[in-house]
């Protein structure tokens, strides 16, 4: 979509994606310790 292309081309896309990946990885590492 036009919005999708805008988001993919946005300069903040890479830092945002990195934050999401880091958050998910952090979650998977911490979750077993919390259980």
N, C-alpha and C positions, 0 to 999 in steps of 0.2 A: 504494500500500500504506500501511498505518498507519505503518510506519517511514519511508517516503518522505515522507509528509505531515509527520511530526515533524521530519525533516531540513530540509524546505523552510521550515518555520515557525520553525526554530531561529535565535536571535539571531546566532549565529556563521556563519550561512550566507553572508551577503553578504561579510564579510572573507575567508572561505575561497574563495568564488567569485572574488573579485578577485585573490587570491593565485594561483589556478589560471590565470586568464587572463594575469596578468603573467608567470607562469612559462612558459606556452606561447609567449607573444609573445617573451620573452627567448630562449627556445630557438630559435625560428625566426630571430631576428636573429643569434645567436651561431653557430649550426650552420654556415652558409656560410663564416664566417671560420675555423672550425676545420678545414674540409675542405682 
